[in-house]
Amino acid sequence: MRMEKLALQILILCFYLGPITYIVADKHSSGNEKNAWLVATMFFSWLAWLTYIAIVPTIRRHRYRIARIAYLKTHGHKPHLSPKHDVIIKNDI
């Protein structure tokens, strides 16, 4: 009976630590942003982790687009945007 209880406790611990280890190893966030997600995940576990999965990669893509447009403007190129103005189309350089 003790071994089954120990195995169940280990399984629950792994289930709880799963989202935390994912955020620690993820490259989409860093610094204080990652710390905030870790704290949120510790308190709200799977709900915060699902929110992290949905939001952080989108924020990263948006930051890349803004940086790419700024780079093209500073190097004398006009960035070509799609009609929705959120997807950069390959620039004819």
CNS distance restraints for C-alpha pairs under 8 A (distance, minus, plus):
assign (resid   1 and name CA) (resid   5 and name CA) 6.42 0.50 0.50
assign (resid   2 and name CA) (resid   6 and name CA) 6.14 0.50 0.50
assign (resid   3 and name CA) (resid   7 and name CA) 6.03 0.50 0.50
assign (resid   4 and name CA) (resid   8 and name CA) 6.11 0.50 0.50
assign (resid   5 and name CA) (resid   9 and name CA) 6.20 0.50 0.50
assign (resid   6 and name CA) (resid  10 and name CA) 6.19 0.50 0.50
assign (resid   7 and name CA) (resid  11 and name CA) 6.16 0.50 0.50
assign (resid   8 and name CA) (resid  12 and name CA) 6.17 0.50 0.50
assign (resid   9 and name CA) (resid  13 and name CA) 6.13 0.50 0.50
assign (resid  10 and name CA) (resid  14 and name CA) 6.19 0.50 0.50
assign (resid  11 and name CA) (resid  15 and name CA) 6.13 0.50 0.50
assign (resid  12 and name CA) (resid  16 and name CA) 6.18 0.50 0.50
assign (resid  13 and name CA) (resid  17 and name CA) 6.09 0.50 0.50
assign (resid  14 and name CA) (resid  18 and name CA) 5.88 0.50 0.50
assign (resid  15 and name CA) (resid  19 and name CA) 8.00 0.50 0.50
assign (resid  16 and name CA) (resid  20 and name CA) 7.68 0.50 0.50
assign (resid  16 and name CA) (resid  45 and name CA) 6.80 0.50 0.50
assign (resid  17 and name CA) (resid  21 and name CA) 6.14 0.50 0.50
assign (resid  18 and name CA) (resid  22 and name CA) 6.33 0.50 0.50
assign (resid  19 and name CA) (resid  23 and name CA) 6.33 0.50 0.50
assign (resid  19 and name CA) (resid  41 and name CA) 7.12 0.50 0.50
assign (resid  19 and name CA) (resid  45 and name CA) 6.88 0.50 0.50
assign (resid  19 and name CA) (resid  46 and name CA) 6.72 0.50 0.50
assign (resid  19 and name CA) (resid  49 and name CA) 5.80 0.50 0.50
assign (resid  20 and name CA) (resid  24 and name CA) 6.25 0.50 0.50
assign (resid  20 and name CA) (resid  38 and name CA) 6.34 0.50 0.50
assign (resid  20 and name CA) (resid  41 and name CA) 6.50 0.50 0.50
assign (resid  20 and name CA) (resid  42 and name CA) 7.18 0.50 0.50
assign (resid  20 and name CA) (resid  45 and name CA) 7.89 0.50 0.50
assign (resid  20 and name CA) (resid  49 and name CA) 7.92 0.50 0.50
assign (resid  21 and name CA) (resid  25 and name CA) 6.16 0.50 0.50
assign (resid  22 and name CA) (resid  26 and name CA) 5.99 0.50 0.50
assign (resid  23 and name CA) (resid  34 and name CA) 7.30 0.50 0.50
assign (resid  23 and name CA) (resid  37 and name CA) 7.55 0.50 0.50
assign (resid  23 and name CA) (resid  38 and name CA) 6.86 0.50 0.50
assign (resid  23 and name CA) (resid  49 and name CA) 7.89 0.50 0.50
assign (resid  24 and name CA) (resid  34 and name CA) 7.59 0.50 0.50
assign (resid  24 and name CA) (resid  38 and name CA) 7.68 0.50 0.50
assign (resid  28 and name CA) (resid  56 and name CA) 6.48 0.50 0.50
assign (resid  28 and name CA) (resid  57 and name CA) 6.11 0.50 0.50
assign (resid  28 and name CA) (resid  60 and name CA) 6.50 0.50 0.50
assign (resid  29 and name CA) (resid  33 and name CA) 6.29 0.50 0.50
assign (resid  29 and name CA) (resid  34 and name CA) 5.44 0.50 0.50
assign (resid  29 and name CA) (resid  56 and name CA) 6.96 0.50 0.50
assign (resid  29 and name CA) (resid  60 and name CA) 7.88 0.50 0.50
assign (resid  30 and name CA) (resid  34 and name CA) 4.93 0.50 0.50
assign (resid  30 and name CA) (resid  35 and name CA) 7.82 0.50 0.50
assign (resid  31 and name CA) (resid  35 and name CA) 6.46 0.50 0.50
assign (resid  32 and name CA) (resid  36 and name CA) 6.09 0.50 0.50
assign (resid  33 and name CA) (resid  37 and name CA) 6.39 0.50 0.50
assign (resid  34 and name CA) (resid  38 and name CA) 6.15 0.50 0.50
assign (resid  35 and name CA) (resid  39 and name CA) 6.27 0.50 0.50
assign (resid  36 and name CA) (resid  40 and name CA) 6.18 0.50 0.50
assign (resid  37 and name CA) (resid  41 and name CA) 5.98 0.50 0.50
assign (resid  37 and name CA) (resid  48 and name CA) 7.42 0.50 0.50
assign (resid  37 and name CA) (resid  49 and name CA) 7.99 0.50 0.50
assign (resid  37 and name CA) (resid  52 and name CA) 7.16 0.50 0.50
assign (resid  38 and name CA) (resid  42 and name CA) 6.12 0.50 0.50
assign (resid  39 and name CA) (resid  43 and name CA) 6.45 0.50 0.50
assign (resid  40 and name CA) (resid  44 and name CA) 5.83 0.50 0.50
assign (resid  40 and name CA) (resid  45 and name CA) 7.26 0.50 0.50
assign (resid  40 and name CA) (resid  48 and name CA) 5.97 0.50 0.50
assign (resid  41 and name CA) (resid  45 and name CA) 4.29 0.50 0.50
assign (resid  41 and name CA) (resid  46 and name CA) 6.88 0.50 0.50
assign (resid  41 and name CA) (resid  47 and name CA) 7.58 0.50 0.50
assign (resid  41 and name CA) (resid  48 and name CA) 5.03 0.50 0.50
assign (resid  41 and name CA) (resid  49 and name CA) 5.92 0.50 0.50
assign (resid  44 and name CA) (resid  48 and name CA) 5.58 0.50 0.50
assign (resid  45 and name CA) (resid  49 and name CA) 6.27 0.50 0.50
assign (resid  46 and name CA) (resid  50 and name CA) 6.09 0.50 0.50
assign (resid  47 and name CA) (resid  51 and name CA) 6.34 0.50 0.50
assign (resid  48 and name CA) (resid  52 and name CA) 6.09 0.50 0.50
assign (resid  49 and name CA) (resid  53 and name CA) 6.23 0.50 0.50
assign (resid  50 and name CA) (resid  54 and name CA) 6.31 0.50 0.50
assign (resid  51 and name CA) (resid  55 and name CA) 6.06 0.50 0.50
assign (resid  52 and name CA) (resid  56 and name CA) 5.60 0.50 0.50
assign (resid  53 and name CA) (resid  57 and name CA) 7.09 0.50 0.50
assign (resid  54 and name CA) (resid  58 and name CA) 7.35 0.50 0.50
assign (resid  55 and name CA) (resid  59 and name CA) 6.36 0.50 0.50
assign (resid  56 and name CA) (resid  60 and name CA) 6.26 0.50 0.50
assign (resid  57 and name CA) (resid  61 and name CA) 6.29 0.50 0.50
assign (resid  58 and name CA) (resid  62 and name CA) 6.24 0.50 0.50
assign (resid  59 and name CA) (resid  63 and name CA) 6.23 0.50 0.50
assign (resid  60 and name CA) (resid  64 and name CA) 6.28 0.50 0.50
assign (resid  61 and name CA) (resid  65 and name CA) 6.28 0.50 0.50
assign (resid  62 and name CA) (resid  66 and name CA) 6.36 0.50 0.50
assign (resid  63 and name CA) (resid  67 and name CA) 6.17 0.50 0.50
assign (resid  64 and name CA) (resid  68 and name CA) 6.00 0.50 0.50
assign (resid  65 and name CA) (resid  69 and name CA) 6.18 0.50 0.50
assign (resid  65 and name CA) (resid  86 and name CA) 7.88 0.50 0.50
assign (resid  65 and name CA) (resid  87 and name CA) 7.63 0.50 0.50
assign (resid  65 and name CA) (resid  88 and name CA) 6.98 0.50 0.50
assign (resid  66 and name CA) (resid  70 and name CA) 6.22 0.50 0.50
assign (resid  67 and name CA) (resid  71 and name CA) 6.09 0.50 0.50
assign (resid  68 and name CA) (resid  72 and name CA) 6.19 0.50 0.50
assign (resid  69 and name CA) (resid  73 and name CA) 6.18 0.50 0.50
assign (resid  69 and name CA) (resid  79 and name CA) 5.99 0.50 0.50
assign (resid  70 and name CA) (resid  74 and name CA) 6.18 0.50 0.50
assign (resid  71 and name CA) (resid  75 and name CA) 6.29 0.50 0.50
assign (resid  72 and name CA) (resid  76 and name CA) 6.41 0.50 0.50
assign (resid  72 and name CA) (resid  77 and name CA) 5.03 0.50 0.50
assign (resid  72 and name CA) (resid  78 and name CA) 6.43 0.50 0.50
assign (resid  72 and name CA) (resid  79 and name CA) 6.07 0.50 0.50
assign (resid  73 and name CA) (resid  77 and name CA) 5.47 0.50 0.50
assign (resid  73 and name CA) (resid  78 and name CA) 6.10 0.50 0.50
assign (resid  73 and name CA) (resid  79 and name CA) 7.04 0.50 0.50
assign (resid  77 and name CA) (resid  93 and name CA) 7.84 0.50 0.50
assign (resid  79 and name CA) (resid  88 and name CA) 7.39 0.50 0.50
assign (resid  79 and name CA) (resid  91 and name CA) 6.49 0.50 0.50
assign (resid  80 and name CA) (resid  88 and name CA) 6.23 0.50 0.50
assign (resid  80 and name CA) (resid  89 and name CA) 5.78 0.50 0.50
assign (resid  80 and name CA) (resid  90 and name CA) 7.33 0.50 0.50
assign (resid  80 and name CA) (resid  91 and name CA) 6.24 0.50 0.50
assign (resid  81 and name CA) (resid  85 and name CA) 5.24 0.50 0.50
assign (resid  81 and name CA) (resid  86 and name CA) 6.94 0.50 0.50
assign (resid  81 and name CA) (resid  87 and name CA) 6.05 0.50 0.50
assign (resid  81 and name CA) (resid  88 and name CA) 4.90 0.50 0.50
assign (resid  81 and name CA) (resid  89 and name CA) 5.82 0.50 0.50
assign (resid  82 and name CA) (resid  86 and name CA) 6.68 0.50 0.50
assign (resid  82 and name CA) (resid  87 and name CA) 5.60 0.50 0.50
assign (resid  82 and name CA) (resid  88 and name CA) 6.36 0.50 0.50
assign (resid  82 and name CA) (resid  89 and name CA) 6.45 0.50 0.50
